[in-house]
Amino acid sequence: MHRTPTSRFRRSQLAAAVLALTAVAAVIPGHAAPAARYASASHALGTTTQLPRGVTPLHYIVSITPDAAASTFKGEVAIKVAVEAPTSSITFNALNLAFAAAAIEGAGGSKQVTGKIEFDADKQTATVHFAEPVAKGEYLLRIDYSGKIGTQATGLFSLDYDTPQGRQRALYTQFENSDARSMLPSWDEPDYKATFALDVVVPSNLMAVGNMPIARSEELGYGMKHVYFATTPRMSTYLLFFGLGDFERATTMSDGTEIGVITKKGALAQSRFALDESSALLREYNDYFGVRYPLPKLDNIAAPGRSQFFGAMENWGAVFTFEYGLLLDPAISTQSDKENIYTTLSHEMAHQWFGDLVTMRWWDDLWLNEGFASWMESRTTERLHPEWNTALSNVGGRESAMSQDALRTTHPVVQRIATVEQASQAFDGITYQKGEAVIRMLEAYVGADTWRTAVRNYMRKHAYGNTVSDDLWREVDAAAGKPVSAIAHDFTLQPGVPMITVGQAVCRKGRTRVTLTQTEFSKDQPDKKPLSWKVPVIASTVGNGKLAKVVLKDGKATLNVPGCGALLVNAGQSGYYRTLYAPAGTRALAGSFARLAPIDQLGLLADSQSLGMAGLQDPAGFLELVKATPLSADPQVLGRVAASLNDLYEQYAGDSVESKARQQVFGRFAMARLTPMMAQTGWEARAGEASSVATLRGRLIAILGDMGEPGVLLEARRRYAASEQDATAMPAPLRRTILGVVAQHADAATWEQLHAKAQQEKTPLVKNQLYDLLASTNDAALAQRALALALTDEPGVTNSPAMISRVARTHPELAFDFALAHLEQVNARIDASSRSRYFPRLAAGSAQPEMIAKLEAYAQANLPAGARGDADSSVAGIKYRIKVRAERLPAIDAWLAKQTG
């Protein structure tokens, strides 16, 4: 994952069947407090539901008339339901809807009218009570209602954007995880799959888009048309989609499916890459899954703006993506943009199977959607674009997960979800990156062919249905012929990061023998009793190339590895664990560092830095590896070195004279390592250079600019000034990076110049970037001006929260205090799905003890007890950052003193 003529509830035919509930429509409140827990034994943790069982939706006929100018809509829904036992009421989800009429119609035309309707704000439900019990059987539940069109990306929402012809407004929907209920009364839980027939009354000059192709369209004669979409397959409510705007569409055929890309008018040329790659991706996925894509069309819809919650959404047959994640603008796009667009495409298209065709039963198993889509995205990029060498980026994804997973506030991959807020917070690094890393580890353990066989069997067996994790593990066990589920359960049903301690290696007769011990890696619980995992371990000796494998059980194993060179554990980096070597092993690997495969260099760098910062080995050991990294290393390894040095540089940040002096000392060391990389890479692209070199160039300029390296600052400013007369001074691949360096170090005059450019810009992608730049300044006074600007109408409602977040990256205390002082205004600009996450993330980069109390007070006053996961994680991260500064940086200071002494 991240609108008008009168009502069409066929009033003339059903007037006798409906009853106005009240003279004034009853409105379902919009604020959701924690819902009650319900459980069933679907798997080890149980499945939570907000709705009572007994009535099941089978088919929805949804009719929507939006009034975009008024930001309202009218709706009618006829829901075919199966009643399993006599009942006097039916309960379903509804949010921010005003009910005008409702009725239930039985087979043969018998009807019962409603007596009253009851709303439960906490559970976001409505219950229709009947005068007499409804007997077992199938019925048609009809509801006439209205609702609001929002300005943030939840429910049915609008996005405004500038064009040369003036301001335009487009409508879209975003229903994951729990917002279909704000456009239609529904059983808004993933397990309640049904078919959907959507029809809309819209202006004749606009394009309407749905999950399915248009079945027919009728002109109504007053500038409006009635559009009917074909009926969908059985699917969950959160996958329903509707879009409307001044769009244009390009198409191609792939494997019998019509592939389309839809953009605002005038931007279609920027979608060519997405269209071509989608065609190739569909063929690859049809082959891999062994089940062909089942819908007749698959559109990717590009929308201006952005969300603080998501960038793209896998609506079946109608993938929604913000423009920055789908379109390539030749004026500003980089190689990284192209690769990011590809990973977004491959991720959302993988969801058409993992998530849409087969859907998790409840949000507890969200990782079945997101972890698998992330893994497929990586696997498929490696296969179809090997020239990008993106396999190396898997280490970065795993590190991101481990960073969260090693704090006391982590959670299992399969987690208990009881409320809407908890479901929203489940879209995190554990669900995505840890889920992906665990899958990669298990695939390496059983073999790629065996894994694919299991996935194909899973898809065929559960198509159009819902699953829990054990449904997949049964297929993997069967295909592998061994109990893989035992390993899978350890890594998905309990939190945390295993740590493998490597004993003293002994080599005899050409083989290295070593004892491995499993404990647990924790950043903030050094005395924690370790959990136990069954850990698949792969090892090799440097220079030999032959692998040895073992599953470490009960905390210990002995491994015999071919060869007598330096011992490398987690060879190939498919394992999800930290590796802690004895000092002699660490020295041997440092001496052999240049001979390691790039992916193992990345893994060793990551382990060394993380273990050092956690106090499990000398923090300066990582810097020894940095010194051992040759300039001839893979560009992605050099990029990792640069990013890691920048992370340490930021750890030194502070306002005191001492902090600034210490940061300058570290900065001199870091720049001494990075400037030769920059000299080697150069400012100008070379013919035939690898795409990873282009990415490294931008990264080095940005990092050296952040550190204030004089040569980079001078050249960036020179190119920016020259660009007024020479367009080639800031080539497209470097334009954003150069502007970023200039903006970060801007004085008031330069800031005003960038502000004027933002005000004049009409292209949404460029405009968004310019407002981000205004918020990226190091100068606290200018940052304060950016914050004030964010709460005006000028940047646009979706840019406002992004600007505040951007200020928080450099000035977390300033941004958090400002947002808290303007709480209502900020909340009005944030997706409802993001509100329990947004403020904690503003504070997350702080290293000030005072921020902990502020954040805890905010959470206590504003967040339900079950929705404080992000707040707790941010507090844990702040405490860890304070600990690193106090306990780890002095060791690095001492190491630096020795280097210069």
Residue pairs with C-beta under 8 A, 6 or more apart in sequence:
1 176
1 177
1 310
1 312
1 313
1 314
1 370
1 427
2 153
2 174
2 307
2 308
2 309
2 310
2 311
2 312
2 313
2 322
2 831
2 833
3 64
3 65
3 66
3 67
3 68
3 72
3 73
3 149
3 156
3 171
3 200
3 202
3 244
4 65
4 66
4 67
4 70
4 73
4 74
4 201
5 65
5 201
5 220
5 222
5 224
6 74
7 65
7 74
7 76
7 100
7 144
8 63
8 65
8 74
8 76
8 201
8 226
9 18
9 63
9 76
9 101
9 142
9 144
10 76
14 103
14 142
16 111
17 103
17 105
17 111
17 113
17 142
18 101
18 102
18 103
18 113
18 142
18 144
19 101
19 102
19 103
19 113
19 114
20 100
20 101
21 99
21 100
21 101
21 102
21 114
21 116
21 117
25 98
25 99
25 100
25 145
25 146
26 98
26 99
26 117
26 119
27 96
27 97
27 98
28 94
28 95
28 96
28 97
28 98
28 99
28 119
28 121
28 124
28 126
29 96
29 119
29 121
30 95
30 96
30 182
30 832
31 121
32 95
32 121
32 122
32 124
32 419
32 420
32 421
33 121
33 122
33 864
34 122
34 418
34 419
34 421
34 864
34 865
34 866
34 867
35 50
35 122
35 123
35 124
35 418
35 419
35 420
36 50
36 122
36 123
36 418
37 48
37 418
38 48
38 49
38 50
39 46
39 47
39 48
40 46
40 47
40 49
42 361
42 362
42 468
43 364
43 365
43 414
43 468
43 469
43 470
44 414
44 489
44 493
45 364
45 414
45 415
45 416
45 493
46 364
46 416
47 191
47 361
47 362
47 364
47 468
48 362
48 363
48 364
48 416
48 417
48 418
49 189
49 191
49 362
50 93
50 123
50 124
50 125
50 189
51 91
51 92
51 93
51 125
51 187
51 189
51 192
52 91
53 84
54 83
54 84
54 85
54 87
55 81
55 82
55 83
55 84
55 87
55 90
55 91
56 81
56 82
56 84
56 187
56 192
57 79
57 80
57 81
57 92
57 186
57 187
57 192
57 194
58 80
58 81
58 82
58 138
58 194
58 195
59 79
59 80
59 194
59 195
59 196
59 197
59 231
60 77
60 78
60 79
60 80
60 184
60 186
60 194
60 195
60 196
60 197
61 77
61 78
61 79
61 197
61 199
62 75
62 76
62 77
62 184
62 196
62 197
62 198
62 199
62 240
63 75
63 76
63 77
63 198
63 199
63 200
63 201
64 73
64 74
64 75
64 156
64 183
64 198
64 199
64 200
64 201
64 242
65 73
65 74
65 75
65 200
65 201
65 202
66 72
66 73
66 149
66 156
66 171
66 200
66 202
66 244
67 73
67 74
67 149
68 149
68 158
68 169
68 171
68 244
69 169
71 148
71 149
71 150
71 151
71 158
72 146
72 147
72 148
72 149
73 146
73 147
73 148
73 149
73 156
73 183
74 145
74 146
75 97
75 144
75 145
75 146
75 147
75 183
75 184
76 142
76 143
76 144
76 145
77 142
77 143
77 145
77 184
77 185
77 186
78 140
78 141
78 142
79 140
79 141
79 142
79 143
79 185
79 186
79 194
80 138
80 139
80 140
80 141
81 90
81 138
81 139
81 140
81 141
82 137
82 138
83 90
83 134
83 135
83 136
83 137
83 138
83 139
84 136
85 136
86 133
86 134
86 135
86 136
87 133
87 134
88 129
88 130
88 132
88 133
88 134
89 127
89 128
89 129
89 130
90 104
90 127
90 128
90 130
90 134
90 141
91 125
91 126
91 127
91 128
92 125
92 126
92 185
92 186
92 187
92 188
93 124
93 125
93 126
93 178
93 180
93 181
93 185
93 186
93 187
93 188
93 189
94 119
94 124
94 125
94 126
94 145
94 181
94 185
94 186
95 124
95 155
95 179
95 181
95 182
96 147
96 148
96 155
96 182
97 126
97 145
97 146
97 147
97 181
97 182
97 185
98 145
98 146
98 147
99 117
99 126
99 143
99 144
99 145
99 185
100 144
100 145
100 146
101 142
101 143
101 144
102 114
102 117
102 128
102 141
102 142
102 143
102 144
103 111
103 112
103 113
103 114
103 141
103 142
104 111
104 112
104 114
104 128
104 130
104 134
104 139
104 140
104 141
104 142
105 111
105 139
105 140
105 141
105 142
106 112
106 134
106 137
106 139
106 140
107 137
107 138
107 139
112 130
112 131
112 132
112 134
113 131
114 128
114 129
114 130
115 129
115 130
115 131
116 129
117 126
117 127
117 128
117 129
118 126
118 127
118 129
119 125
119 126
119 127
120 126
120 127
124 178
124 181
124 420
126 185
128 141
143 185
145 185
147 155
147 156
147 182
147 183
149 156
149 157
149 158
149 171
150 156
150 157
150 158
151 157
151 158
151 797
152 307
152 797
152 798
152 829
152 830
152 831
152 832
153 159
153 172
153 174
153 305
153 307
153 309
153 310
153 798
153 831
154 174
154 179
154 182
154 309
154 831
154 832
154 833
155 173
155 174
155 175
155 179
155 182
155 183
156 171
156 172
156 173
156 182
156 183
156 242
157 171
157 172
157 173
157 174
158 169
158 170
158 171
158 172
159 169
159 170
159 171
159 172
159 303
159 304
159 305
159 798
160 167
160 168
160 169
160 796
160 797
161 167
161 168
161 170
161 264
161 304
161 305
161 764
161 796
162 168
162 762
162 764
162 767
163 264
163 265
163 266
163 762
164 762
168 245
168 246
168 264
169 245
170 243
170 244
170 245
170 246
170 247
170 264
170 303
170 304
171 242
171 243
171 244
171 245
172 241
172 242
172 243
172 244
172 301
172 303
172 320
173 183
173 240
173 241
173 242
173 243
173 315
173 320
174 307
174 310
174 313
174 320
174 831
175 183
175 188
175 237
175 238
175 239
175 240
175 241
175 315
176 238
176 239
176 310
176 313
177 238
177 363
177 420
177 423
177 424
177 426
177 427
177 833
178 188
178 238
178 420
178 423
178 424
179 188
179 238
179 832
179 833
180 186
180 188
180 237
180 238
180 240
181 188
181 237
183 242
184 237
184 240
186 192
186 237
187 194
187 237
188 237
188 238
189 236
189 237
189 362
190 236
190 237
190 238
190 359
190 360
190 361
190 362
190 363
190 466
191 236
191 359
191 361
191 362
191 466
192 236
192 237
193 234
193 235
193 236
193 359
193 464
193 465
193 466
194 234
194 235
194 237
195 231
195 232
195 233
195 234
195 235
196 211
196 231
196 232
196 235
196 240
197 228
197 229
197 230
197 231
197 232
198 210
198 211
198 212
198 228
198 229
198 240
198 242
199 226
199 227
199 228
199 229
200 208
200 226
200 227
200 242
200 244
201 220
201 224
201 225
201 226
201 227
202 208
202 224
202 225
202 227
202 244
203 223
203 224
203 225
204 219
204 223
204 224
204 225
205 223
205 246
206 244
206 245
206 246
206 247
207 243
207 244
207 245
207 246
207 247
207 248
207 249
207 262
208 214
208 227
208 242
208 243
208 244
209 241
209 242
209 243
209 244
209 247
209 262
209 299
209 301
209 318
210 229
210 241
210 242
210 243
210 317
210 318
211 229
211 232
211 235
211 239
211 240
211 241
211 295
211 315
211 316
211 317
211 318
212 229
212 230
212 231
212 232
212 295
212 296
212 297
212 317
213 229
213 230
213 258
213 296
213 297
214 227
214 228
214 229
214 230
215 228
215 229
215 230
216 227
216 228
217 225
217 226
217 227
217 228
218 225
218 226
218 228
219 225
220 226
230 296
232 240
232 295
232 316
232 317
233 294
233 295
233 316
233 464
234 464
235 316
235 356
235 359
235 464
236 359
236 466
239 314
239 315
239 316
239 356
240 315
241 301
241 315
241 316
241 317
241 318
241 320
243 262
243 301
243 303
243 318
243 320
245 264
246 264
246 265
247 262
247 263
247 264
247 265
247 301
248 262
248 263
248 264
248 265
248 266
248 268
249 260
249 261
249 262
249 268
249 299
250 260
250 261
250 268
250 271
250 272
250 275
251 258
251 259
251 260
251 261
251 275
252 258
252 259
252 275
252 276
252 279
253 259
254 278
254 279
254 280
254 282
254 283
255 282
255 283
255 286
255 292
255 293
256 292
257 282
257 293
257 295
257 296
257 297
257 298
258 296
258 297
258 298
259 275
259 278
259 279
259 282
259 297
259 298
259 299
260 275
260 297
260 298
260 299
260 300
261 268
261 271
261 274
261 275
261 278
261 299
261 300
261 302
261 326
262 299
262 300
262 301
262 302
263 270
263 271
263 302
263 323
263 327
264 302
264 303
264 304
267 302
267 323
267 327
270 327
270 328
270 329
270 330
271 300
271 302
271 326
271 327
272 328
273 328
273 338
273 341
274 300
274 302
274 326
274 327
274 328
274 341
274 345
275 300
277 342
277 345
278 298
278 300
278 345
278 349
280 384
281 345
281 346
281 349
281 380
281 384
282 293
282 298
282 349
284 380
284 383
284 384
285 293
285 349
285 350
285 352
285 353
285 376
285 380
286 292
286 293
288 376
288 380
288 452
288 455
289 353
289 455
289 456
289 459
290 456
290 459
290 460
291 353
291 357
291 456
291 459
291 460
291 463
293 352
293 353
294 357
295 316
295 317
295 352
297 317
298 317
298 318
298 319
298 349
298 352
299 317
299 318
299 319
300 319
300 321
300 326
300 345
300 348
301 318
301 319
301 320
301 321
302 321
302 322
302 323
302 326
302 327
303 320
303 321
303 322
303 323
304 322
304 323
304 764
304 765
305 322
305 323
305 764
305 768
305 796
305 797
305 798
305 799
306 322
306 324
306 768
306 798
306 799
306 802
307 322
307 798
307 831
307 834
308 801
308 802
308 805
308 830
308 831
308 834
308 837
308 838
309 424
309 427
309 831
309 833
309 834
309 837
310 427
310 833
311 321
311 322
311 324
311 325
311 344
312 319
312 320
312 321
312 322
312 325
312 326
312 344
312 347
312 348
313 319
313 320
313 321
313 348
314 348
314 351
314 352
314 355
314 356
314 373
316 352
316 356
317 352
319 348
319 349
321 344
321 348
323 764
323 765
324 337
324 765
324 768
325 340
325 341
325 344
326 341
326 344
326 345
327 341
327 765
328 337
328 338
328 341
329 763
329 765
329 766
330 732
331 732
331 735
331 763
331 766
332 732
332 735
332 736
332 765
332 766
332 769
333 732
333 733
334 694
334 695
334 698
334 732
334 733
334 734
334 736
334 737
335 691
335 694
335 695
335 733
336 695
336 698
339 381
339 385
339 388
339 390
339 691
339 695
342 381
342 385
343 377
343 378
343 381
343 390
346 376
346 377
346 380
346 381
347 373
347 374
347 376
347 377
348 373
350 372
350 373
350 376
350 377
350 380
351 369
351 373
353 459
354 368
354 369
354 372
354 373
354 376
355 368
355 369
355 370
355 372
355 373
357 459
357 463
357 464
358 368
358 458
358 459
358 462
358 463
358 464
358 465
358 466
358 467
359 369
359 465
359 466
359 467
360 366
360 368
360 369
360 466
360 467
360 468
361 466
361 467
361 468
362 417
363 417
363 422
363 423
363 426
364 414
364 415
364 416
364 417
364 468
365 414
365 467
365 468
365 469
366 417
366 423
366 426
366 427
366 431
367 413
367 414
367 430
367 431
367 432
367 435
367 469
367 492
368 467
368 468
368 469
368 472
370 427
370 431
370 432
370 435
371 413
371 431
371 432
371 434
371 435
371 436
371 438
371 439
372 435
372 436
372 439
374 397
374 432
374 433
374 435
374 436
375 435
375 436
375 439
375 440
375 443
378 390
378 391
378 393
378 394
378 397
378 436
378 440
381 388
381 390
382 390
382 391
387 690
387 691
388 691
388 692
389 634
389 636
389 690
389 692
391 599
392 598
392 599
392 602
392 634
392 636
392 637
393 636
394 436
394 437
394 440
394 573
394 599
395 573
395 599
395 602
395 603
395 606
395 640
396 602
396 640
397 433
397 436
397 437
398 433
398 434
398 437
398 573
398 576
399 606
399 610
400 429
400 433
401 429
401 430
401 432
401 433
401 434
401 436
401 437
401 576
402 434
402 497
402 521
402 576
402 578
402 610
403 429
403 523
403 610
404 410
404 428
404 429
404 430
404 434
404 873
405 429
405 430
405 434
405 495
405 496
405 497
406 496
406 497
406 521
406 522
406 523
406 524
406 610
406 614
407 522
407 523
407 524
407 873
407 876
407 877
407 880
408 522
408 524
408 525
408 528
408 876
409 869
409 872
409 873
409 875
409 876
410 430
410 495
410 496
411 430
411 495
411 869
412 430
412 492
412 493
412 494
412 495
413 430
413 431
413 434
413 435
413 438
413 491
413 492
413 493
414 469
414 492
414 493
415 426
415 430
417 423
417 426
418 866
419 864
419 866
419 867
421 836
421 863
421 864
421 866
421 867
422 866
422 867
422 869
424 833
424 834
424 836
424 837
425 836
425 837
425 867
425 869
425 870
430 495
434 576
435 492
437 576
438 488
438 491
438 492
438 576
440 574
441 491
441 536
441 574
441 575
441 576
442 451
442 476
442 484
442 487
442 488
442 536
443 451
443 574
444 536
444 538
444 572
444 574
444 575
445 484
445 487
445 536
445 551
446 454
446 476
446 479
446 480
446 482
446 484
447 480
450 476
450 479
450 480
451 476
451 479
453 479
454 472
454 475
454 476
454 478
454 479
454 480
455 475
457 475
457 478
457 479
458 467
458 471
458 472
458 475
461 471
461 475
462 471
469 488
469 492
470 485
473 484
473 485
473 488
473 489
474 485
476 484
476 485
476 488
477 483
477 484
477 485
486 534
487 533
487 534
487 535
487 536
487 551
490 532
490 533
490 534
491 533
491 576
494 531
494 533
495 531
496 520
496 521
496 522
496 531
497 520
497 521
497 522
497 576
497 577
497 578
498 518
498 519
498 520
498 521
498 531
498 533
498 535
498 576
498 577
498 578
499 518
499 519
499 520
499 521
499 530
499 577
499 578
499 579
499 580
499 616
500 516
500 517
500 518
500 535
500 537
500 552
500 569
500 570
500 577
500 578
500 579
500 580
501 516
501 517
501 518
501 519
501 580
502 514
502 516
502 567
502 569
502 579
502 580
502 581
502 582
502 585
503 514
503 515
503 516
503 517
503 582
504 514
504 582
504 584
504 585
505 512
505 513
505 514
505 567
505 584
505 585
506 512
506 513
506 514
507 513
507 563
507 564
510 562
510 563
510 564
511 560
511 561
511 562
511 563
511 564
512 541
512 560
512 561
512 562
512 563
512 564
512 567
513 558
513 559
513 560
513 561
514 539
514 558
514 559
514 561
514 567
515 556
515 557
515 558
515 559
516 537
516 550
516 552
516 556
516 557
516 558
516 559
516 569
517 555
517 556
518 530
518 532
518 533
518 535
518 552
518 555
518 556
518 577
519 530
519 555
520 528
520 530
520 531
521 577
521 578
521 610
521 611
521 614
521 616
522 528
522 614
523 610
523 613
523 614
523 880
524 876
524 879
524 880
524 883
526 614
526 615
532 554
532 555
533 552
533 577
534 551
534 552
534 553
535 551
535 552
535 575
535 577
536 549
536 550
536 551
536 552
536 575
537 549
537 550
537 551
537 552
537 557
537 559
537 569
537 570
537 575
537 577
538 547
538 548
538 549
538 569
538 570
538 571
538 572
538 574
538 575
539 547
539 548
539 549
539 559
539 561
539 567
539 568
539 569
539 570
539 571
540 546
540 547
540 548
540 561
540 562
540 563
540 568
540 571
541 561
541 562
541 563
541 564
541 565
541 566
541 567
541 568
542 563
542 565
542 566
542 567
542 568
542 588
542 589
542 592
542 595
542 596
543 563
543 565
543 592
543 595
544 561
544 562
544 563
544 565
546 561
546 562
546 563
547 571
547 572
548 559
548 560
548 561
548 562
550 557
550 558
550 559
551 557
561 567
565 588
565 592
566 585
566 588
566 589
566 591
566 592
567 581
567 585
567 588
567 589
568 589
568 596
568 600
568 604
569 579
569 581
570 577
570 579
570 600
570 603
571 600
572 597
572 599
572 600
573 599
573 600
573 602
573 603
578 607
578 610
578 611
579 603
579 607
580 607
580 611
580 616
580 617
581 589
586 608
586 617
586 621
589 596
589 604
590 621
590 624
590 625
590 628
591 628
593 601
593 604
593 625
593 628
593 629
594 628
594 629
594 630
594 632
594 633
596 604
598 633
598 634
598 636
598 637
601 629
601 633
601 634
601 637
602 636
602 637
602 640
604 625
605 622
605 625
605 626
605 629
605 637
605 640
605 641
605 644
606 640
608 617
608 621
608 622
608 625
609 622
609 644
609 647
611 617
612 618
612 619
612 620
612 621
612 622
612 888
613 619
613 884
613 888
615 887
615 888
618 891
619 888
619 889
619 891
619 892
619 895
620 891
620 892
620 894
620 895
622 644
623 669
623 892
623 895
626 641
626 644
626 645
626 673
627 673
629 637
629 638
629 641
631 638
631 676
631 677
631 680
633 641
634 692
635 681
635 690
635 692
635 693
635 695
635 696
636 692
636 695
636 696
638 677
638 696
639 692
639 695
639 696
639 699
639 700
641 673
641 677
642 674
642 677
642 696
642 699
642 700
642 703
643 699
643 703
645 670
645 673
645 674
645 703
646 670
646 703
646 706
646 707
648 666
648 670
648 892
649 663
649 666
649 667
649 670
649 706
649 707
651 847
651 881
651 884
651 885
651 889
652 659
652 662
652 663
652 666
652 885
652 889
653 659
653 663
653 847
654 660
654 663
654 847
662 889
662 893
665 893
665 896
666 892
666 896
667 707
667 708
669 896
669 899
670 707
671 704
671 707
671 709
674 700
674 703
674 704
674 707
674 709
675 704
675 709
675 711
677 696
677 700
678 700
678 701
678 704
678 712
681 693
681 696
681 697
681 700
682 697
683 697
683 701
683 715
683 734
685 694
685 697
685 731
685 733
686 693
694 733
697 733
697 734
698 733
698 734
698 737
701 712
701 716
701 734
701 737
701 738
701 741
702 737
702 740
702 741
704 711
704 712
705 712
705 713
705 716
705 737
705 740
705 741
705 744
705 745
706 744
708 745
712 741
713 741
713 745
716 738
716 741
716 742
717 741
717 742
718 729
719 729
719 730
719 734
719 738
720 729
720 730
720 738
720 739
720 742
722 729
723 729
723 730
730 738
730 739
736 769
739 754
739 769
739 770
739 773
740 773
740 776
742 750
742 754
743 750
743 751
743 754
743 773
743 774
743 776
743 777
744 776
744 777
744 778
744 810
745 778
746 754
746 777
746 779
746 782
747 779
748 782
751 774
751 777
751 779
751 782
751 785
754 770
754 773
754 774
755 774
755 789
757 770
758 767
758 770
758 771
758 773
758 774
758 795
759 794
761 767
761 770
767 796
767 799
768 799
768 802
771 789
771 795
771 796
771 799
771 802
771 803
772 799
772 802
772 803
772 806
774 786
774 789
774 803
775 783
775 786
775 787
775 790
775 802
775 803
775 804
775 806
775 807
776 806
776 807
776 809
776 810
777 783
777 786
777 810
778 810
780 811
780 814
783 807
783 810
783 811
783 814
783 815
784 814
784 818
786 803
786 806
786 807
787 803
787 804
787 807
787 814
787 815
787 818
789 795
789 803
790 799
790 800
790 801
790 803
790 804
790 807
791 800
791 822
791 825
791 826
791 829
795 803
797 829
798 829
800 826
800 829
801 826
801 829
801 830
801 834
801 838
804 815
804 818
804 819
804 826
804 842
805 815
805 838
805 841
805 842
807 814
807 815
807 818
808 814
808 815
808 816
808 841
808 842
808 843
808 844
808 845
809 845
812 842
812 843
812 844
812 845
812 846
812 851
813 846
813 848
813 850
813 851
815 842
816 839
816 842
816 843
816 846
816 851
816 854
816 855
817 854
819 826
819 838
819 839
819 842
820 839
820 854
820 858
823 862
826 838
827 835
830 838
836 863
836 867
836 868
836 869
836 870
836 871
837 870
839 855
839 858
839 862
839 871
840 855
840 858
840 859
840 870
840 871
840 873
840 874
841 870
841 874
843 851
843 854
843 855
843 874
843 878
844 873
844 874
844 877
844 878
846 878
846 881
847 878
847 881
847 882
847 885
848 878
849 882
851 878
852 875
852 878
852 879
855 871
855 874
855 875
855 878
856 871
856 875
858 871
859 868
859 871
859 872
863 871
